[in-house]
Amino acid sequence: MTSNNQQPNFQLSDPMDSMADIKTKVILVGIGGPTCSGKTTLTKHMKDILPNSVIVHQDDFFLPEEMLSTHQGLNTKNWDAPSAIDWPQMRKFLRDVKSFGGIPLNHTGYDTWNDGRNVPIDENRADAWKARFQDLEQRCLVAANTKVIWVLVDGFMLYWDQDVIRLLDVCIFLRVPKHILKKRREIQFQFLPEPGVPWTDPEGYWDVVCYPEYIVTHKDLFKDGNVETGEPSESQVKGLLVIEPEAKARMDMIDIVETCLEKLACVASDLTGH
């Protein structure tokens, strides 16, 4: 991470942009949801499709383990409370990315430590979306002299801090039933708070700490605080797109990707006036 006292050194998306006097529009897309809901996998597929896109992981902004609070019942560090995140650093980082349209060169992202599991999607459908966004990119350049840069912000507690919420232009939330999340956590979960130092859930952590913290930190997103089945309340986040992959019409990963991209396509189209 960069120090608050230093001007970050950014890798710009295309050094030729400034020479051509092309304007840049940086759009921050929030992809939130509980742990093991599929956020990171979704984000990676979207990055593969969207031109000029980068990923920011909220996990990059955990405080050092020794600074975390201790859950007295289990006598273990609590990685799932709001106090586990360095919010000032995350806000500054997102503001800088929004201003410069790139990731600081010296930033070590969580995904460089853990590539995650691979969930393939239909390549033909993905290629069709690539072509659509390439066309939208050209239309933005011609109609508005603007290059769009997509910043995909992946986070398990993305909609808790109002300053972070205000920085996001599009807000998406994956909602998955408790029993599925628990099963995935037990089978597939891997978290490396530091390179080469994996975290393993202590016995009871999911039921006593992880899931209860998820409910508490997201109750303001939904009417009557009903995190599991309630409608978005609009009081915390305006225009929140809630996607429920495990609902009656079960969605594959490509269906989830397409639902998100359709929303982003509308955002890009608005820049062209069409």
Secondary structure, DSSP 8 states (H G I E B T S, - for coil): ---TTS---B--S-THHHHTT-EEEEEEEEEE-STTSSHHHHHHHHHHHSSSEEEEEGGGGB--GGGS-EETTTTEE-SSSGGGB-HHHHHHHHHHHHHHSS-BTT---GGGT---------HHHHHHHHHHHHHHHHHHHHHHSEEEEEEEEEETTTTS-HHHHHH-SEEEEE---HHHHHHHHHHH--EEEETTEEE---TTHIIIIIHHHHHHHHGGGBGGG-TTT--B-SSSSTT-EEE-TTSSS---HHHHHHHHHHHHHHHHHHHHT-
